[in-house]
């Protein structure tokens, strides 16, 4: 995993945790999680094209679960 992706994942997990305990609103958490979800989906599309498959995309709501 690249350093940038790792940092985005840490930030997204922290935002998810803060949302779950009520420290962040849903919109604030979504803003912090969105860059990670975008990066993951981009990589998923690249891998899916390589193997001629359909990508499995992640949503912000799915990540918050």
Buried (B, 14 or more C-beta within 10 A) or exposed (E): EEEEBEEBBEBBEBBBEBBEEEEBEEEEBBEBBBBBBEBBBEBBBEEBEEEEEEBEEBEBEEBBE
